[in-house]
Amino acid sequence: MKKTVILLVFTFALVACQSEATILQENETITFYNKNCAGCHGLELNGTGLAGGIRNLNKKDILDSINNGEENMPANILTGESAKRVALWVSKQK
């Protein structure tokens, strides 16, 4: 019984930490987007006078545009893990 209680407490603590870490990582990803992308694509991803909306695009196409540029958008605005995270986050926004 004592081992079960300890296991349950440990599991709860682990899940709580993962949830907090996930929230922090998503907030950081949104910050990357806001600093590097929102000026042209808008906070709501619907576009501005500078660039079109980017809702409903898939992760591969978004990442390709980030890495290779697109019309007036230079390549490598974001790189590495931050580029992958932003591409995934944007692709999930519907």
N, C-alpha and C positions, 0 to 999 in steps of 0.2 A: 504494500500500500504506500509506504513512504517513498519507494522508488518511483511509483506511478505519479505521485504528487510532484516530485522533483522533475520528472520528465515533462509533465504538463506545464509546469512553471517555465522550464527551459524552452520548451516549444513556443509558448506564448511570447516570451521575451525575444526569441529569434524572429518570429513573425512580425512583431512590433518594430524591431530594428530594420527588417527588410522593407517594411512599408514606409518607414521614415526615410530610408535611403532612396527608395524609389521616388518618393515625393521630391526629395532634394535634387535628384538627378533630373527629373522632369522640369522642375523650376529652373535649373541651370540650362537645360536645353532651350526652354522658352526664352531665357535671357540671351542665349546665342542668337536665336532667331530675331528677337527684338533689336539687338545691336547691329546685326549684319544683313538682315533681309527685310524687316518691316518698313524701312524707309521707302522702299520701292514697291513691295508686294502688299503692304498694309498690315496693320495689327490683326485684322480679321481675315487675312490671306485673300482678300477679294480684289487686290490690285489698287493702284493709284494711277495718276497721270504719267508716272515714270515706268511702270511695268504692269503686266497683267496679273490677274488672280492665279493662285496656284492651288486652289482646292481641288480635290478629286484627282490629283496626279498620283501615280504610283511611286514607291520609294526608289526604284531603279532609275526612272526618268528624272526625278528630283536630284538624286545624287549625281547623275551624269551631268546635269546642268550646273550643279555646284562645282564639280571638278573641271568641266570643260568650258564653262561660260555659255552664254546664250544672248544673242543679239547685243544689247548694250550692257549686259552683265559680264564682268570679267571672270575669268576662271579662278578657282581656288579662293573664293571669298571666305570659305571655311575649309579646313583640311582635317584629315584623319578621323578620329573618333567623333569630334564635334560635328563634322559634316555628315557622318552616318546617322548620328542621333537626331540632327535637325531634319534630315531627309525622312527618317522613320516617323518622327513626330508630325511633320507636315502631312505625310501620306495618311495618317490616322485622323486628320481633321476633316470632318464631313459637313 
